[in-house]
Amino acid sequence: MKKTKIAFIGAGSIGFTRGLLTDILSVPELQNSEIAFMDINPHNLDMVYQLCQRDIEANGLDIKIHATTDRREALKGAKYIIDCCRIGGLEAFALDINIPLKYGVDQCVGDTLCAGGIMYGQRDIAVLEGLCKDIREVADPDCLLLNYCNPNAMVTWYCNTYGKVNTVGLCHGVQGGHELIARALGYEKKDIDIICAGINHMTWYISVKHNGEELNGKLLDALMADPEASQTEKVRIDMMKRFGYFSTESNGHLSEYVAWYRKRPDEIKKWIDLGCWINGETGGYLRVCTEGRNWFETDFPNWLKEPPKTYVQENRSHEHGSWIIEAMETGRVYRGHFNVVNNGCITNLPDDCIVEVPGFVDTFGINIPRLGDLPMGCAACCQSNIIVQRLAVAAGANADIQYSLCIIGRKCSQPYCIRSWIVKTTAYFYAATHQGKNVLFCSHIYL
């Protein structure tokens, strides 16, 4: 019997890779899989290999991880490819946040839209061109690319449309909001059934039910009465007041995707909570990542002293990846929310954009129902983001600086101040990538 090959690209993300592999190998039918790890950082690759191989052996499985810095080697014959790269690393991320901030563009996360997300997307696409080419040439012809990279919609859009690779984008924002909603309504998560629809990081809970009763009409009051949510989710609550539906993403994330909450420094404070970065702190995610950038160096020896992970179903996380692979390999149906090409699912959003919607997975693949129209206000918010995504993907795919200038004019509060920065950086970036220079370092021209 042919083994199912699963390849991790960007496997040096130690905690994420180890956790997702544990999820996958907790499925009995997947315990004979072939596993490949690829990363450009040999040191991180070796650490994650040591930890995961030790887990495998402790669970009595006959699997030898193939760890390599050669992408094509890792992809050869792979049926499932998990993309978890961060192109440019923290050095490029710091520039995505700090240079726009110099010109008055305030971001909490900066990985999805606005100046940071746009430039992050350009770096991604320059690498995705080669990744998709390799997948088409050496991976299993029926393979599925599971994308965990941000900006998720842009990456998934590029891979499907320009890269010609069957790709699904995966995010845990829906699950996180699900837990918050259940808590605010006084129930356990398992007792609340949800339907979400929209785009990644701006998906709307269009149905919230308990035992068949629709509770959306009670949700706003519940959130406002919740002592924690009322302080930490001011943007999301305000958006629900105005548009009628709760959004999946955190306070800090959502504040970047609309025009009203981060325009003026003196007004930002009333919408955020500094108890945790994710509630809106300026550059919060960059700060946390920078402070913890070498955590695995100190934790790695301690992990080796701890007992290995145990592969049991009860310990699986809510990350979609393992559940999708299980469903496609065994036929056990899995329901989740996925980022896919719209193709008429949401009828008042463009057919070619990437939407985040409910779907069912089995041996026939990922099956998406037709939902119809989003509520008009929610669709309008999504559409404003989709236009930026479309321009950003086209800019990266065609190395066209004019598209980038159009985007910045739409999404930044100080477009004219930042224009010279965009002209210089994108011009150099596109020239460098198309001359074969190392894209991982091109973003340093921001300085």
RODO-2510 file (C-alpha; in nm, 4 decimals, decimal comma):
residues 447
     n   res          X          Y          Z
     1     m     0,0000     0,0000     0,0000
     2     k     0,1389     0,3399    -0,1028
     3     k     0,2154     0,5700     0,1894
     4     t     0,0576     0,9145     0,2067
     5     k     0,3305     1,1780     0,1961
     6     i     0,2850     1,4985     0,3965
     7     a     0,5381     1,7791     0,3478
     8     f     0,5877     2,0773     0,5802
     9     i     0,7368     2,3828     0,4081
    10     g     0,8709     2,6239     0,6689
    11     a     0,8943     2,3440     0,9245
    12     g     1,1368     2,5430     1,1404
    13     s     0,8364     2,6998     1,3136
    14     i     0,9024     2,4555     1,5939
    15     g     0,5959     2,4787     1,8160
    16     f     0,3478     2,4923     1,5275
    17     t     0,5079     2,2087     1,3291
    18     r     0,5352     1,9799     1,6285
    19     g     0,1762     2,0500     1,7318
    20     l     0,0300     1,9897     1,3873
    21     l     0,2335     1,6720     1,3339
    22     t     0,1066     1,5476     1,6703
    23     d    -0,2504     1,6129     1,5520
    24     i    -0,1895     1,4245     1,2266
    25     l    -0,0214     1,1213     1,3815
    26     s    -0,2952     1,0940     1,6449
    27     v    -0,5143     0,9576     1,3646
    28     p    -0,4551     0,5792     1,3440
    29     e    -0,5006     0,5705     0,9646
    30     l    -0,2295     0,8348     0,9216
    31     q     0,0324     0,6650     1,1387
    32     n     0,1959     0,5079     0,8359
    33     s     0,2459     0,8393     0,6571
    34     e     0,5686     0,9589     0,5002
    35     i     0,6752     1,2904     0,6576
    36     a     0,9081     1,5531     0,5108
    37     f     1,0268     1,8716     0,6826
    38     m     1,1792     2,1569     0,4812
    39     d     1,3206     2,4869     0,6049
    40     i     1,5946     2,7272     0,4974
    41     n     1,7270     2,7424     0,8565
    42     p     1,9218     2,4190     0,9253
    43     h     1,9443     2,4917     1,2988
    44     n     1,5700     2,5266     1,3530
    45     l     1,5104     2,2341     1,1200
    46     d     1,7375     2,0120     1,3292
    47     m     1,5635     2,1111     1,6531
    48     v     1,2149     2,0358     1,5239
    49     y     1,3399     1,7125     1,3671
    50     q     1,4895     1,5934     1,6969
    51     l     1,1742     1,6690     1,8941
    52     c     0,9313     1,5172     1,6441
    53     q     1,1404     1,2095     1,5704
    54     r     1,1667     1,1428     1,9436
    55     d     0,7868     1,1722     1,9737
    56     i     0,7403     0,9294     1,6831
    57     e     0,9732     0,6690     1,8297
    58     a     0,8197     0,7004     2,1764
    59     n     0,4783     0,6226     2,0229
    60     g     0,6147     0,3125     1,8515
    61     l     0,5635     0,4321     1,4934
    62     d     0,7817     0,3224     1,2045
    63     i     0,8340     0,6682     1,0535
    64     k     1,1640     0,8357     0,9751
    65     i     1,1209     1,2086     0,9113
    66     h     1,3015     1,3333     0,6042
    67     a     1,4425     1,6734     0,7040
    68     t     1,5951     1,8782     0,4229
    69     t     1,6737     2,2300     0,3061
    70     d     1,5899     2,1222    -0,0513
    71     r     1,2307     2,2226    -0,1276
    72     r     1,1847     2,0052    -0,4362
    73     e     1,3152     1,7049    -0,2483
    74     a     1,0603     1,7597     0,0287
    75     l     0,7768     1,8094    -0,2217
    76     k     0,8487     1,5073    -0,4382
    77     g     0,5388     1,2859    -0,4413
    78     a     0,3685     1,4816    -0,1609
    79     k    -0,0100     1,4532    -0,1468
    80     y    -0,0537     1,7135     0,1275
    81     i     0,1698     2,0193     0,1539
    82     i     0,1532     2,2418     0,4609
    83     d     0,2865     2,5930     0,4030
    84     c     0,3819     2,7652     0,7287
    85     c     0,6596     3,0012     0,6153
    86     r     0,7220     3,3574     0,7266
    87     i     0,9085     3,5137     0,4362
    88     g     1,1669     3,7681     0,5479
    89     g     1,1430     3,6743     0,9142
    90     l     1,1186     3,9267     1,1958
    91     e     1,3624     4,1662     1,0287
    92     a     1,1231     4,2312     0,7415
    93     f     0,8227     4,2282     0,9778
    94     a     0,9808     4,5061     1,1855
    95     l     1,0115     4,7215     0,8752
    96     d     0,6490     4,6490     0,7783
    97     i     0,5419     4,8004     1,1111
    98     n     0,7983     5,0693     1,1877
    99     i     0,8302     5,2507     0,8566
   100     p     0,4538     5,2957     0,8027
   101     l     0,4290     5,4119     1,1660
   102     k     0,6847     5,6837     1,0877
   103     y     0,4361     5,8179     0,8304
   104     g     0,1318     5,7935     1,0563
   105     v     0,0089     5,4442     0,9578
   106     d    -0,0593     5,2687     1,2903
   107     q    -0,0883     4,8876     1,2864
   108     c    -0,1366     4,6355     1,5646
   109     v    -0,0553     4,3193     1,3670
   110     g     0,0293     4,4262     1,0119
   111     d     0,0066     4,0837     0,8470
   112     t    -0,3190     4,1010     0,6509
   113     l    -0,3944     4,4379     0,4940
   114     c    -0,2701     4,7977     0,5149
   115     a     0,0968     4,8738     0,4383
   116     g     0,2394     4,5820     0,6387
   117     g     0,0104     4,3175     0,4940
   118     i     0,0564     4,4481     0,1406
   119     m     0,4360     4,4335     0,1541
   120     y     0,4271     4,0988     0,3343
   121     g     0,2125     3,9705     0,0494
   122     q     0,4653     4,0909    -0,2075
   123     r     0,7432     3,8962    -0,0345
   124     d     0,5238     3,5870    -0,0147
   125     i     0,4280     3,5951    -0,3812
   126     a     0,7890     3,6210    -0,4940
   127     v     0,8561     3,2897    -0,3163
   128     l     0,5207     3,1314    -0,3996
   129     e     0,5968     3,1549    -0,7701
   130     g     0,8790     2,9037    -0,7255
   131     l     0,6929     2,6949    -0,4683
   132     c     0,3908     2,6504    -0,6961
   133     k     0,6168     2,5638    -0,9893
   134     d     0,7879     2,2959    -0,7810
   135     i     0,4532     2,1576    -0,6640
   136     r     0,3227     2,1339    -1,0201
   137     e     0,6384     1,9578    -1,1347
   138     v     0,7215     1,7105    -0,8563
   139     a     0,4320     1,6734    -0,6085
   140     d     0,1434     1,4288    -0,6460
   141     p    -0,0781     1,5509    -0,9341
   142     d    -0,3818     1,5488    -0,7024
   143     c    -0,2078     1,7192    -0,4113
   144     l    -0,3638     1,9774    -0,1816
   145     l    -0,1743     2,2802    -0,0498
   146     l    -0,2856     2,3743     0,3013
   147     n    -0,1867     2,7372     0,3499
   148     y    -0,1320     2,8706     0,7004
   149     c     0,0645     3,1769     0,5820
   150     n    -0,0529     3,5342     0,6087
   151     p    -0,1788     3,7391     0,4411
   152     n    -0,3932     3,4291     0,4035
   153     a    -0,6407     3,5527     0,1427
   154     m    -0,3672     3,6966    -0,0798
   155     v    -0,1532     3,3821    -0,0592
   156     t    -0,4489     3,1510    -0,1236
   157     w    -0,5658     3,3740    -0,4118
   158     y    -0,2233     3,3719    -0,5751
   159     c    -0,1695     2,9961    -0,5423
   160     n    -0,5085     2,9056    -0,6894
   161     t    -0,5266     3,1658    -0,9667
   162     y    -0,1683     3,2333    -1,0699
   163     g     0,0164     2,9344    -0,9244
   164     k    -0,2395     2,6826    -1,0563
   165     v    -0,2169     2,4763    -0,7375
   166     n    -0,5253     2,3479    -0,5535
   167     t    -0,5031     2,5467    -0,2285
   168     v    -0,7139     2,5932     0,0823
   169     g    -0,6379     2,8670     0,3349
   170     l    -0,6619     2,7750     0,7024
   171     c    -0,7051     3,0034     1,0033
   172     h    -0,8241     2,9573     1,3620
   173     g    -1,0017     3,2932     1,3949
   174     v    -1,3462     3,1361     1,3598
   175     q    -1,2765     2,8890     1,6407
   176     g    -1,1478     3,1607     1,8733
   177     g    -1,4543     3,3781     1,8230
   178     h    -1,6773     3,0741     1,8665
   179     e    -1,5366     3,0244     2,2169
   180     l    -1,5885     3,3910     2,3048
   181     i    -1,9499     3,3876     2,1833
   182     a    -2,0322     3,0719     2,3785
   183     r    -1,8833     3,2171     2,6964
   184     a    -2,0694     3,5463     2,6615
   185     l    -2,3998     3,3631     2,6088
   186     g    -2,3351     3,1363     2,9064
   187     y    -2,2840     2,8088     2,7197
   188     e    -2,0027     2,5715     2,6374
   189     k    -1,8577     2,5928     2,2884
   190     k    -1,9886     2,2469     2,1960
   191     d    -2,3450     2,3636     2,2635
   192     i    -2,3340     2,6578     2,0212
   193     d    -2,3638     2,6000     1,6462
   194     i    -2,2272     2,8727     1,4213
   195     i    -2,2215     2,9643     1,0536
   196     c    -1,9613     3,2179     0,9447
   197     a    -1,9160     3,3825     0,6080
   198     g    -1,6990     3,6603     0,4718
   199     i    -1,3268     3,6878     0,4029
   200     n    -1,0279     3,5866     0,6128
   201     h    -0,9959     3,8044     0,9233
   202     m    -1,3306     3,9644     0,8385
   203     t    -1,5704     3,6734     0,8614
   204     w    -1,9133     3,7320     1,0140
   205     y    -2,1105     3,5049     1,2484
   206     i    -2,4295     3,5143     1,0444
   207     s    -2,5930     3,2428     1,2540
   208     v    -2,5451     3,1552     1,6223
   209     k    -2,7760     2,8813     1,7485
   210     h    -2,8370     2,6813     2,0638
   211     n    -3,0614     2,3761     2,0251
   212     g    -3,1937     2,5255     1,7017
   213     e    -3,2786     2,8644     1,8531
   214     e    -3,1181     3,1619     1,6786
   215     l    -2,9326     3,3751     1,9354
   216     n    -2,7800     3,6462     1,7168
   217     g    -3,0406     3,8920     1,8431
   218     k    -2,9188     3,8387     2,2000
   219     l    -2,5451     3,8392     2,1291
   220     l    -2,4749     4,2138     2,1349
   221     d    -2,6284     4,2601     2,4795
   222     a    -2,4417     3,9530     2,6045
   223     l    -2,1067     4,0857     2,4796
   224     m    -2,1680     4,4310     2,6258
   225     a    -2,2573     4,2714     2,9607
   226     d    -1,9492     4,0490     2,9618
   227     p    -1,6951     4,2157     3,1963
   228     e    -1,3963     4,1058     2,9880
   229     a    -1,5290     4,1383     2,6321
   230     s    -1,6797     4,4809     2,6988
   231     q    -1,3281     4,6131     2,7709
   232     t    -1,1140     4,4115     2,5323
   233     e    -1,3418     4,3907     2,2245
   234     k    -1,4586     4,7507     2,1829
   235     v    -1,3979     4,7574     1,8083
   236     r    -1,5785     4,4285     1,7448
   237     i    -1,8720     4,5360     1,9616
   238     d    -1,8931     4,8724     1,7862
   239     m    -1,8864     4,7008     1,4486
   240     m    -2,1700     4,4730     1,5600
   241     k    -2,3740     4,7751     1,6699
   242     r    -2,3355     4,9259     1,3241
   243     f    -2,3540     4,6194     1,1002
   244     g    -2,5600     4,3736     1,3044
   245     y    -2,3136     4,0834     1,3136
   246     f    -2,0085     3,9873     1,5177
   247     s    -1,6762     3,9497     1,3355
   248     t    -1,4323     3,6652     1,3847
   249     e    -1,1104     3,8548     1,4317
   250     s    -0,9608     4,0039     1,7452
   251     n    -0,9980     4,3680     1,8417
   252     g    -0,6473     4,4577     1,7252
   253     h    -0,6797     4,2742     1,3961
   254     l    -1,0199     4,4112     1,3017
   255     s    -0,9216     4,7688     1,3829
   256     e    -0,6753     4,7592     1,0896
   257     y    -0,9237     4,6459     0,8254
   258     v    -1,1679     4,9358     0,8393
   259     a    -1,1087     5,3103     0,8215
   260     w    -1,2479     5,4306     1,1528
   261     y    -1,0459     5,3140     1,4525
   262     r    -0,6737     5,3776     1,3951
   263     k    -0,6721     5,7071     1,2051
   264     r    -0,5719     5,9491     1,4816
   265     p    -0,3305     5,8711     1,7680
   266     d    -0,5442     6,0495     2,0250
   267     e    -0,8501     5,8408     1,9308
   268     i    -0,6846     5,4978     1,9136
   269     k    -0,6624     5,4749     2,2929
   270     k    -1,0373     5,4675     2,3428
   271     w    -1,0757     5,1640     2,1183
   272     i    -0,7970     4,9414     2,2496
   273     d    -0,7051     4,7675     2,5717
   274     l    -0,3394     4,7311     2,6701
   275     g    -0,3931     4,4272     2,8894
   276     c    -0,2879     4,2094     2,5959
   277     w    -0,1269     4,3057     2,2636
   278     i    -0,4027     4,1415     2,0603
   279     n    -0,6524     4,3966     2,1904
   280     g    -0,4942     4,6691     1,9763
   281     e    -0,1478     4,7703     2,0996
   282     t     0,0503     4,9586     1,8344
   283     g     0,3008     4,7091     1,6917
   284     g     0,1886     4,4616     1,9570
   285     y     0,2412     4,1436     1,7614
   286     l     0,5881     4,2534     1,6498
   287     r     0,6817     4,3297     2,0104
   288     v     0,5693     3,9890     2,1335
   289     c     0,7435     3,8070     1,8482
   290     t     1,0659     4,0038     1,8987
   291     e     1,0749     3,9498     2,2732
   292     g     1,0212     3,5782     2,2259
   293     r     1,2189     3,5270     1,9066
   294     n     1,4721     3,2917     2,0723
   295     w     1,2388     3,1220     2,3168
   296     f     1,2966     2,7851     2,1536
   297     e     1,6728     2,8094     2,2165
   298     t     1,6152     2,8017     2,5924
   299     d     1,3073     2,5797     2,5806
   300     f     1,4530     2,3202     2,3430
   301     p     1,6796     2,1474     2,6019
   302     n     1,3929     2,1551     2,8508
   303     w     1,1579     1,9935     2,5982
   304     l     1,4091     1,7135     2,5491
   305     k     1,3969     1,6499     2,9239
   306     e     1,0158     1,6342     2,9246
   307     p     0,8200     1,3211     2,8323
   308     p     0,7520     1,2924     2,4560
   309     k     0,4094     1,3839     2,3253
   310     t     0,1496     1,1080     2,3210
   311     y    -0,0461     1,0509     2,0008
   312     v    -0,4065     1,0215     2,1175
   313     q    -0,7233     1,1600     1,9591
   314     e    -0,8305     1,3347     2,2796
   315     n    -0,5310     1,5694     2,2651
   316     r    -0,5855     1,7001     1,9108
   317     s    -0,6065     2,0749     1,8629
   318     h    -0,8740     2,2657     1,6705
   319     e    -0,6331     2,3447     1,3829
   320     h    -0,8083     2,2316     1,0650
   321     g    -0,5091     2,0661     0,8963
   322     s    -0,5158     1,7206     1,0526
   323     w    -0,8952     1,6987     1,0326
   324     i    -0,8928     1,7767     0,6594
   325     i    -0,6285     1,5143     0,5879
   326     e    -0,8142     1,2596     0,8008
   327     a    -1,1419     1,3268     0,6199
   328     m    -0,9885     1,3008     0,2737
   329     e    -0,8025     0,9809     0,3583
   330     t    -1,0736     0,7995     0,5580
   331     g    -1,4054     0,9478     0,4410
   332     r    -1,4997     1,0571     0,7933
   333     v    -1,6798     1,3836     0,7289
   334     y    -1,5321     1,6985     0,8810
   335     r    -1,7106     2,0322     0,8972
   336     g    -1,5118     2,3521     0,9300
   337     h    -1,4631     2,7006     0,7892
   338     f    -1,2128     2,7309     0,5059
   339     n    -1,0647     2,9943     0,2748
   340     v    -1,1473     2,8995    -0,0839
   341     v    -1,2167     3,0576    -0,4216
   342     n    -1,5687     3,1982    -0,3952
   343     n    -1,7168     3,0472    -0,7155
   344     g    -2,0680     3,1698    -0,6313
   345     c    -2,0777     3,0630    -0,2655
   346     i    -2,1354     3,4221    -0,1457
   347     t    -2,3403     3,5697    -0,4263
   348     n    -2,2749     3,9390    -0,3564
   349     l    -1,8941     3,9028    -0,3511
   350     p    -1,6764     3,8496    -0,6621
   351     d    -1,6571     3,4913    -0,7870
   352     d    -1,2777     3,4943    -0,8105
   353     c    -1,2007     3,6313    -0,4624
   354     i    -1,1104     3,4188    -0,1610
   355     v    -1,3927     3,3770     0,0906
   356     e    -1,3960     3,2134     0,4324
   357     v    -1,7050     2,9944     0,4512
   358     p    -1,8334     2,6664     0,5950
   359     g    -1,7469     2,3474     0,4143
   360     f    -1,7566     1,9699     0,4462
   361     v    -1,4571     1,7450     0,3781
   362     d    -1,4618     1,3787     0,2765
   363     t    -1,2885     1,1553     0,0211
   364     f    -1,4256     1,3772    -0,2563
   365     g    -1,2351     1,6755    -0,1176
   366     i    -1,3523     2,0059     0,0279
   367     n    -1,7172     2,0670    -0,0575
   368     i    -1,8567     2,4209    -0,0247
   369     p    -2,2318     2,4975    -0,0099
   370     r    -2,3952     2,7996    -0,1717
   371     l    -2,4769     3,0547     0,1006
   372     g    -2,6354     3,3356    -0,1021
   373     d    -2,5921     3,7030    -0,0157
   374     l    -2,4070     3,8330     0,2872
   375     p    -2,5903     4,1095     0,4760
   376     m    -2,5306     4,4233     0,2698
   377     g    -2,3187     4,6121     0,5242
   378     c    -2,0982     4,3112     0,5923
   379     a    -2,0498     4,2566     0,2192
   380     a    -1,9512     4,6218     0,1748
   381     c    -1,6810     4,5920     0,4419
   382     c    -1,5490     4,2762     0,2793
   383     q    -1,5553     4,4314    -0,0659
   384     s    -1,3338     4,7206     0,0454
   385     n    -1,0722     4,4641     0,1535
   386     i    -1,1137     4,2439    -0,1534
   387     i    -1,0237     4,5316    -0,3852
   388     v    -0,6956     4,5736    -0,1963
   389     q    -0,6277     4,1991    -0,2047
   390     r    -0,6896     4,1885    -0,5794
   391     l    -0,4503     4,4773    -0,6446
   392     a    -0,1852     4,3338    -0,4117
   393     v    -0,1966     3,9883    -0,5723
   394     a    -0,1823     4,1416    -0,9200
   395     a     0,1083     4,3636    -0,8125
   396     g     0,3088     4,0649    -0,6903
   397     a     0,2185     3,8347    -0,9758
   398     n     0,2994     4,0926    -1,2452
   399     a     0,5749     4,2868    -1,0642
   400     d     0,3725     4,6003    -1,1332
   401     i     0,4533     4,8960    -0,9097
   402     q     0,1469     5,0900    -1,0276
   403     y    -0,0835     4,8397    -0,8592
   404     s     0,1055     4,8918    -0,5309
   405     l     0,0656     5,2675    -0,5521
   406     c    -0,3086     5,2255    -0,6078
   407     i    -0,3372     5,0083    -0,2981
   408     i    -0,1535     5,2445    -0,0674
   409     g    -0,3763     5,5275    -0,1853
   410     r    -0,6799     5,3216    -0,0825
   411     k    -0,5727     5,1736     0,2502
   412     c    -0,3302     5,4109     0,4263
   413     s    -0,4347     5,7146     0,6256
   414     q    -0,1309     5,9124     0,4995
   415     p    -0,0999     5,7929     0,1376
   416     y     0,0984     6,0884     0,0036
   417     c     0,3552     6,0858     0,2833
   418     i     0,4155     5,7155     0,2340
   419     r     0,4180     5,7273    -0,1459
   420     s     0,7937     5,7853    -0,1825
   421     w     0,8669     5,4913     0,0473
   422     i     0,6445     5,2614    -0,1568
   423     v     0,7946     5,3767    -0,4876
   424     k     1,1506     5,3108    -0,3711
   425     t     1,0891     4,9825    -0,1907
   426     t     0,8592     4,8169    -0,4422
   427     a     1,0710     4,9233    -0,7387
   428     y     1,3805     4,7705    -0,5821
   429     f     1,1898     4,4681    -0,4580
   430     y     1,0418     4,3785    -0,7969
   431     a     1,3715     4,4401    -0,9751
   432     a     1,5611     4,2274    -0,7254
   433     t     1,3249     3,9321    -0,7338
   434     h     1,3079     3,9282    -1,1107
   435     q     1,6875     3,9411    -1,1325
   436     g     1,7092     3,6319    -0,9154
   437     k     1,8291     3,8000    -0,5959
   438     n     1,7413     3,6458    -0,2618
   439     v     1,3893     3,7673    -0,1807
   440     l     1,4383     3,6935     0,1877
   441     f     1,6685     3,9941     0,2119
   442     c     1,5191     4,2291    -0,0471
   443     s     1,2885     4,3867     0,2095
   444     h     1,5923     4,5312     0,3903
   445     i     1,5956     4,8100     0,1301
   446     y     1,3170     4,9659     0,3391
   447     l     1,5927     5,1216     0,5498
***
